Amino acid sequence: MGLFSKKKKQGESKDTAVKIYAKNSFEGIAKEYAWIKNNHGAYTFIKQKLVREYGKSYDVLTVKLRNGKFIDFWFDISSFHGKF
């Protein structure tokens, strides 16, 4: 009997992080929230954390989807992190 790993969908891990291109943090954060809504519908924001690794910056947003599932979405924010 083999072991099967569930393939992560876009944004569900660092390796599949959604790349956000923006001029500044305000625009970038709005794009993150819009991506979640456009791809997963209504949600409730739970928390956000910043992860820096190998010269890249990631926002990890934890949300609760309509179906009650809690999920972390990873966004590569390197293009705008620290720009205001």
The first five atom37 places (N, CA, C, CB, O) and aatype in JSON, in Angstrom:
{
  "aatype": [12, 7, 10, 13, 15, 11, 11, 11, 11, 5, 7, 6, 15, 11, 3, 16, 0, 19, 11, 9, 18, 0, 11, 2, 15, 13, 6, 7, 9, 0, 11, 6, 18, 0, 17, 9, 11, 2, 2, 8, 7, 0, 18, 16, 13, 9, 11, 5, 11, 10, 19, 1, 6, 18, 7, 11, 15, 18, 3, 19, 10, 16, 19, 11, 10, 1, 2, 7, 11, 13, 9, 3, 13, 17, 13, 3, 9, 15, 15, 13, 8, 7, 11, 13],
  "atom_mask": [
    [1, 1, 1, 1, 1],
    [1, 1, 1, 0, 1],
    [1, 1, 1, 1, 1],
    [1, 1, 1, 1, 1],
    [1, 1, 1, 1, 1],
    [1, 1, 1, 1, 1],
    [1, 1, 1, 1, 1],
    [1, 1, 1, 1, 1],
    [1, 1, 1, 1, 1],
    [1, 1, 1, 1, 1],
    [1, 1, 1, 0, 1],
    [1, 1, 1, 1, 1],
    [1, 1, 1, 1, 1],
    [1, 1, 1, 1, 1],
    [1, 1, 1, 1, 1],
    [1, 1, 1, 1, 1],
    [1, 1, 1, 1, 1],
    [1, 1, 1, 1, 1],
    [1, 1, 1, 1, 1],
    [1, 1, 1, 1, 1],
    [1, 1, 1, 1, 1],
    [1, 1, 1, 1, 1],
    [1, 1, 1, 1, 1],
    [1, 1, 1, 1, 1],
    [1, 1, 1, 1, 1],
    [1, 1, 1, 1, 1],
    [1, 1, 1, 1, 1],
    [1, 1, 1, 0, 1],
    [1, 1, 1, 1, 1],
    [1, 1, 1, 1, 1],
    [1, 1, 1, 1, 1],
    [1, 1, 1, 1, 1],
    [1, 1, 1, 1, 1],
    [1, 1, 1, 1, 1],
    [1, 1, 1, 1, 1],
    [1, 1, 1, 1, 1],
    [1, 1, 1, 1, 1],
    [1, 1, 1, 1, 1],
    [1, 1, 1, 1, 1],
    [1, 1, 1, 1, 1],
    [1, 1, 1, 0, 1],
    [1, 1, 1, 1, 1],
    [1, 1, 1, 1, 1],
    [1, 1, 1, 1, 1],
    [1, 1, 1, 1, 1],
    [1, 1, 1, 1, 1],
    [1, 1, 1, 1, 1],
    [1, 1, 1, 1, 1],
    [1, 1, 1, 1, 1],
    [1, 1, 1, 1, 1],
    [1, 1, 1, 1, 1],
    [1, 1, 1, 1, 1],
    [1, 1, 1, 1, 1],
    [1, 1, 1, 1, 1],
    [1, 1, 1, 0, 1],
    [1, 1, 1, 1, 1],
    [1, 1, 1, 1, 1],
    [1, 1, 1, 1, 1],
    [1, 1, 1, 1, 1],
    [1, 1, 1, 1, 1],
    [1, 1, 1, 1, 1],
    [1, 1, 1, 1, 1],
    [1, 1, 1, 1, 1],
    [1, 1, 1, 1, 1],
    [1, 1, 1, 1, 1],
    [1, 1, 1, 1, 1],
    [1, 1, 1, 1, 1],
    [1, 1, 1, 0, 1],
    [1, 1, 1, 1, 1],
    [1, 1, 1, 1, 1],
    [1, 1, 1, 1, 1],
    [1, 1, 1, 1, 1],
    [1, 1, 1, 1, 1],
    [1, 1, 1, 1, 1],
    [1, 1, 1, 1, 1],
    [1, 1, 1, 1, 1],
    [1, 1, 1, 1, 1],
    [1, 1, 1, 1, 1],
    [1, 1, 1, 1, 1],
    [1, 1, 1, 1, 1],
    [1, 1, 1, 1, 1],
    [1, 1, 1, 0, 1],
    [1, 1, 1, 1, 1],
    [1, 1, 1, 1, 1]
  ],
  "atom_positions": [
    [[0.85, -1.18, 0.0], [0.0, 0.0, 0.0], [0.89, 1.23, 0.0], [-0.96, 0.0, 1.22], [1.74, 1.39, 0.88]],
    [[0.69, 2.11, -0.99], [1.52, 3.31, -1.09], [0.93, 4.48, -0.32], [0.0, 0.0, 0.0], [-0.25, 4.51, 0.03]],
    [[1.8, 5.42, -0.07], [1.36, 6.65, 0.58], [1.12, 7.71, -0.47], [2.4, 7.14, 1.62], [1.91, 7.86, -1.41]],
    [[0.04, 8.43, -0.32], [-0.3, 9.48, -1.27], [-0.31, 10.81, -0.55], [-1.67, 9.2, -1.95], [-0.87, 10.92, 0.55]],
    [[0.29, 11.8, -1.14], [0.24, 13.13, -0.56], [-0.7, 13.99, -1.39], [1.66, 13.77, -0.47], [-0.69, 13.94, -2.62]],
    [[-1.49, 14.77, -0.71], [-2.42, 15.65, -1.39], [-1.64, 16.8, -2.01], [-3.51, 16.17, -0.41], [-0.88, 17.49, -1.32]],
    [[-1.82, 17.01, -3.29], [-1.15, 18.1, -3.96], [-1.76, 19.42, -3.5], [-1.25, 17.94, -5.51], [-2.98, 19.6, -3.51]],
    [[-0.9, 20.33, -3.1], [-1.37, 21.63, -2.63], [-1.83, 22.47, -3.81], [-0.26, 22.36, -1.84], [-1.2, 22.49, -4.87]],
    [[-2.92, 23.16, -3.61], [-3.44, 24.06, -4.63], [-2.74, 25.4, -4.54], [-4.97, 24.24, -4.48], [-2.04, 25.67, -3.56]],
    [[-2.93, 26.22, -5.55], [-2.28, 27.53, -5.58], [-2.57, 28.3, -4.31], [-2.74, 28.33, -6.81], [-3.73, 28.46, -3.9]],
    [[-1.51, 28.78, -3.68], [-1.63, 29.6, -2.49], [-1.69, 28.84, -1.18], [0.0, 0.0, 0.0], [-1.7, 29.47, -0.12]],
    [[-1.74, 27.52, -1.22], [-1.89, 26.75, 0.01], [-0.56, 26.35, 0.66], [-2.69, 25.53, -0.27], [-0.55, 25.66, 1.68]],
    [[0.55, 26.78, 0.06], [1.86, 26.51, 0.66], [2.85, 27.55, 0.13], [2.34, 25.06, 0.33], [2.56, 28.3, -0.8]],
    [[4.02, 27.58, 0.76], [5.06, 28.5, 0.3], [5.44, 28.19, -1.14], [6.3, 28.42, 1.22], [5.68, 29.11, -1.93]],
    [[5.5, 26.92, -1.48], [5.9, 26.52, -2.84], [4.89, 26.92, -3.9], [6.12, 25.03, -2.89], [5.23, 27.06, -5.07]],
    [[3.62, 27.09, -3.49], [2.58, 27.45, -4.45], [2.04, 28.87, -4.19], [1.43, 26.43, -4.4], [0.94, 29.21, -4.6]],
    [[2.84, 29.67, -3.49], [2.41, 31.02, -3.1], [1.96, 31.83, -4.31], [3.54, 31.76, -2.37], [2.54, 31.75, -5.39]],
    [[0.91, 32.61, -4.1], [0.39, 33.5, -5.15], [1.29, 34.73, -5.19], [-1.12, 33.9, -4.88], [1.47, 35.4, -4.18]],
    [[1.85, 35.03, -6.35], [2.7, 36.22, -6.49], [1.82, 37.44, -6.68], [3.69, 36.07, -7.68], [0.98, 37.49, -7.58]],
    [[2.03, 38.42, -5.82], [1.26, 39.66, -5.87], [2.21, 40.76, -6.33], [0.6, 40.0, -4.48], [3.26, 40.99, -5.73]],
    [[1.82, 41.44, -7.4], [2.6, 42.57, -7.91], [1.85, 43.85, -7.6], [2.88, 42.44, -9.44], [0.68, 44.0, -7.97]],
    [[2.51, 44.77, -6.9], [1.86, 46.01, -6.51], [2.92, 47.11, -6.33], [1.05, 45.81, -5.2], [4.1, 46.82, -6.16]],
    [[2.46, 48.36, -6.37], [3.36, 49.51, -6.19], [3.68, 49.74, -4.72], [2.73, 50.76, -6.79], [4.75, 50.27, -4.39]],
    [[2.75, 49.35, -3.84], [2.94, 49.6, -2.42], [2.11, 48.6, -1.6], [2.54, 51.06, -2.06], [1.35, 47.8, -2.15]],
    [[2.29, 48.66, -0.29], [1.62, 47.72, 0.6], [0.1, 47.85, 0.56], [2.1, 47.91, 2.01], [-0.61, 46.84, 0.61]],
    [[-0.41, 49.07, 0.46], [-1.86, 49.26, 0.45], [-2.5, 48.55, -0.75], [-2.21, 50.76, 0.42], [-3.51, 47.86, -0.61]],
    [[-1.91, 48.73, -1.92], [-2.43, 48.08, -3.13], [-2.25, 46.56, -3.04], [-1.71, 48.63, -4.39], [-3.14, 45.8, -3.41]],
    [[-1.09, 46.13, -2.55], [-0.79, 44.71, -2.47], [-1.71, 43.95, -1.54], [0.0, 0.0, 0.0], [-2.19, 42.87, -1.88]],
    [[-1.97, 44.51, -0.37], [-2.84, 43.85, 0.6], [-4.26, 43.74, 0.04], [-2.85, 44.6, 1.94], [-4.91, 42.71, 0.21]],
    [[-4.73, 44.78, -0.62], [-6.06, 44.74, -1.24], [-6.13, 43.62, -2.28], [-6.4, 46.11, -1.89], [-7.15, 42.95, -2.4]],
    [[-5.05, 43.43, -3.03], [-5.02, 42.36, -4.03], [-5.05, 40.98, -3.38], [-3.78, 42.49, -4.9], [-5.64, 40.05, -3.94]],
    [[-4.42, 40.83, -2.22], [-4.45, 39.55, -1.51], [-5.89, 39.2, -1.13], [-3.55, 39.6, -0.24], [-6.36, 38.09, -1.4]],
    [[-6.58, 40.14, -0.5], [-7.97, 39.89, -0.08], [-8.86, 39.63, -1.28], [-8.51, 41.08, 0.72], [-9.73, 38.76, -1.23]],
    [[-8.66, 40.37, -2.36], [-9.47, 40.17, -3.56], [-9.22, 38.79, -4.15], [-9.16, 41.26, -4.62], [-10.16, 38.14, -4.63]],
    [[-7.97, 38.32, -4.13], [-7.66, 36.99, -4.66], [-8.43, 35.92, -3.9], [-6.15, 36.72, -4.58], [-9.01, 35.02, -4.51]],
    [[-8.43, 36.03, -2.57], [-9.15, 35.02, -1.78], [-10.64, 35.04, -2.13], [-8.95, 35.27, -0.26], [-11.24, 34.0, -2.38]],
    [[-11.23, 36.22, -2.15], [-12.66, 36.33, -2.44], [-12.99, 35.82, -3.85], [-13.13, 37.79, -2.3], [-13.97, 35.1, -4.03]],
    [[-12.17, 36.17, -4.84], [-12.42, 35.75, -6.22], [-12.26, 34.25, -6.42], [-11.5, 36.49, -7.15], [-12.92, 33.66, -7.28]],
    [[-11.38, 33.63, -5.64], [-11.11, 32.21, -5.82], [-11.83, 31.29, -4.84], [-9.65, 31.97, -5.71], [-11.95, 30.09, -5.09]],
    [[-12.31, 31.84, -3.73], [-12.92, 30.99, -2.71], [-14.22, 31.56, -2.14], [-11.95, 30.78, -1.59], [-14.82, 30.93, -1.26]],
    [[-14.66, 32.68, -2.6], [-15.92, 33.26, -2.13], [-15.77, 33.94, -0.78], [0.0, 0.0, 0.0], [-14.68, 34.33, -0.37]],
    [[-16.9, 34.07, -0.12], [-16.93, 34.75, 1.17], [-16.05, 34.02, 2.18], [-18.37, 34.85, 1.7], [-15.93, 32.8, 2.16]],
    [[-15.44, 34.79, 3.07], [-14.56, 34.22, 4.08], [-14.52, 35.16, 5.28], [-13.14, 33.98, 3.52], [-14.93, 36.31, 5.2]],
    [[-14.01, 34.64, 6.38], [-13.78, 35.45, 7.57], [-12.28, 35.47, 7.83], [-14.56, 34.88, 8.81], [-11.64, 34.42, 7.92]],
    [[-11.72, 36.66, 7.95], [-10.31, 36.82, 8.24], [-10.04, 36.39, 9.68], [-9.85, 38.28, 7.99], [-10.77, 36.79, 10.59]],
    [[-8.99, 35.58, 9.89], [-8.63, 35.12, 11.23], [-7.33, 35.77, 11.69], [-8.5, 33.59, 11.25], [-7.3, 36.41, 12.74]],
    [[-6.26, 35.62, 10.91], [-4.97, 36.22, 11.3], [-4.06, 36.33, 10.09], [-4.29, 35.39, 12.41], [-4.31, 35.76, 9.03]],
    [[-2.99, 37.07, 10.29], [-1.99, 37.29, 9.24], [-0.62, 37.23, 9.88], [-2.21, 38.65, 8.51], [-0.42, 37.71, 10.99]],
    [[0.34, 36.63, 9.16], [1.72, 36.65, 9.64], [2.66, 36.88, 8.47], [2.08, 35.34, 10.37], [2.35, 36.55, 7.33]],
    [[3.8, 37.45, 8.77], [4.84, 37.71, 7.78], [5.93, 36.65, 7.92], [5.44, 39.13, 7.94], [6.39, 36.37, 9.03]],
    [[6.33, 36.07, 6.79], [7.4, 35.08, 6.78], [8.46, 35.59, 5.8], [6.87, 33.65, 6.37], [8.15, 35.91, 4.65]],
    [[9.7, 35.66, 6.27], [10.81, 36.05, 5.4], [11.76, 34.86, 5.28], [11.57, 37.32, 5.95], [12.18, 34.28, 6.28]],
    [[12.08, 34.52, 4.04], [12.93, 33.36, 3.82], [13.67, 33.49, 2.51], [12.1, 32.07, 3.84], [13.06, 33.77, 1.47]],
    [[14.97, 33.3, 2.54], [15.81, 33.31, 1.34], [15.59, 34.55, 0.49], [15.55, 32.07, 0.51], [15.51, 34.46, -0.74]],
    [[15.5, 35.7, 1.13], [15.37, 36.97, 0.4], [13.98, 37.27, -0.11], [0.0, 0.0, 0.0], [13.78, 38.27, -0.8]],
    [[13.01, 36.44, 0.22], [11.63, 36.68, -0.19], [10.77, 36.97, 1.04], [11.06, 35.46, -0.98], [11.08, 36.56, 2.15]],
    [[9.68, 37.69, 0.8], [8.72, 37.99, 1.86], [7.37, 37.4, 1.49], [8.61, 39.53, 2.09], [6.93, 37.5, 0.35]],
    [[6.74, 36.78, 2.47], [5.43, 36.16, 2.27], [4.45, 36.66, 3.32], [5.55, 34.61, 2.32], [4.81, 36.82, 4.49]],
    [[3.22, 36.9, 2.92], [2.11, 37.08, 3.84], [1.4, 35.74, 3.89], [1.14, 38.26, 3.39], [1.13, 35.12, 2.86]],
    [[1.08, 35.3, 5.09], [0.29, 34.08, 5.26], [-1.0, 34.5, 5.95], [1.07, 32.97, 6.09], [-0.98, 34.9, 7.12]],
    [[-2.1, 34.42, 5.23], [-3.4, 34.8, 5.76], [-4.18, 33.55, 6.13], [-4.2, 35.66, 4.75], [-4.38, 32.66, 5.3]],
    [[-4.61, 33.49, 7.37], [-5.47, 32.4, 7.82], [-6.91, 32.91, 7.77], [-5.08, 31.9, 9.27], [-7.23, 33.95, 8.34]],
    [[-7.75, 32.16, 7.08], [-9.16, 32.56, 6.93], [-10.05, 31.35, 7.21], [-9.43, 33.13, 5.51], [-9.61, 30.2, 7.17]],
    [[-11.3, 31.64, 7.48], [-12.32, 30.6, 7.62], [-13.24, 30.74, 6.43], [-13.11, 30.71, 8.99], [-13.86, 31.79, 6.23]],
    [[-13.34, 29.69, 5.63], [-14.19, 29.71, 4.45], [-15.65, 29.47, 4.82], [-13.72, 28.66, 3.44], [-15.96, 29.1, 5.95]],
    [[-16.53, 29.68, 3.86], [-17.97, 29.48, 4.09], [-18.31, 28.09, 4.59], [-18.73, 29.76, 2.82], [-19.25, 27.91, 5.36]],
    [[-17.54, 27.1, 4.15], [-17.82, 25.71, 4.54], [-17.29, 25.38, 5.94], [-17.21, 24.75, 3.52], [-17.4, 24.24, 6.39]],
    [[-16.73, 26.38, 6.62], [-16.22, 26.19, 7.98], [-14.76, 25.77, 8.05], [0.0, 0.0, 0.0], [-14.2, 25.67, 9.14]],
    [[-14.15, 25.53, 6.91], [-12.74, 25.08, 6.86], [-11.8, 26.26, 7.1], [-12.43, 24.42, 5.49], [-11.96, 27.33, 6.51]],
    [[-10.82, 26.05, 7.97], [-9.77, 27.03, 8.2], [-8.63, 26.71, 7.23], [-9.28, 27.02, 9.69], [-8.26, 25.55, 7.06]],
    [[-8.08, 27.74, 6.61], [-7.02, 27.5, 5.63], [-6.03, 28.67, 5.65], [-7.61, 27.31, 4.22], [-6.41, 29.82, 5.86]],
    [[-4.77, 28.34, 5.41], [-3.72, 29.36, 5.27], [-3.47, 29.59, 3.78], [-2.4, 28.92, 5.99], [-3.29, 28.64, 3.01]],
    [[-3.47, 30.86, 3.39], [-3.11, 31.22, 2.01], [-1.8, 31.98, 2.04], [-4.24, 32.07, 1.34], [-1.62, 32.93, 2.8]],
    [[-0.87, 31.54, 1.2], [0.46, 32.13, 1.1], [0.51, 33.07, -0.1], [1.55, 31.04, 0.98], [0.06, 32.73, -1.19]],
    [[1.07, 34.27, 0.14], [1.24, 35.26, -0.92], [2.69, 35.72, -0.92], [0.28, 36.46, -0.72], [3.23, 36.11, 0.12]],
    [[3.32, 35.68, -2.09], [4.68, 36.21, -2.26], [4.53, 37.72, -2.44], [5.43, 35.54, -3.49], [4.04, 38.18, -3.46]],
    [[4.95, 38.48, -1.43], [4.77, 39.93, -1.44], [6.1, 40.66, -1.64], [4.12, 40.39, -0.14], [6.22, 41.84, -1.32]],
    [[7.07, 39.96, -2.18], [8.41, 40.54, -2.35], [8.42, 41.8, -3.2], [9.32, 39.52, -2.98], [9.25, 42.68, -2.99]],
    [[7.49, 41.91, -4.15], [7.48, 43.07, -5.05], [7.1, 44.37, -4.35], [6.53, 42.82, -6.19], [7.45, 45.45, -4.83]],
    [[6.39, 44.29, -3.22], [5.93, 45.52, -2.58], [6.21, 45.59, -1.08], [4.46, 45.68, -2.82], [5.96, 46.63, -0.47]],
    [[6.7, 44.53, -0.48], [6.88, 44.53, 0.97], [7.78, 45.7, 1.4], [7.49, 43.2, 1.43], [8.88, 45.88, 0.88]],
    [[7.29, 46.47, 2.36], [8.04, 47.62, 2.87], [7.86, 48.9, 2.09], [0.0, 0.0, 0.0], [8.45, 49.92, 2.45]],
    [[7.08, 48.88, 1.03], [6.83, 50.09, 0.23], [5.49, 50.69, 0.62], [6.85, 49.76, -1.3], [4.48, 49.99, 0.69]],
    [[5.49, 52.0, 0.89], [4.26, 52.66, 1.33], [3.84, 53.77, 0.42], [4.41, 53.19, 2.71], [2.83, 54.41, 0.66]]
  ]
}
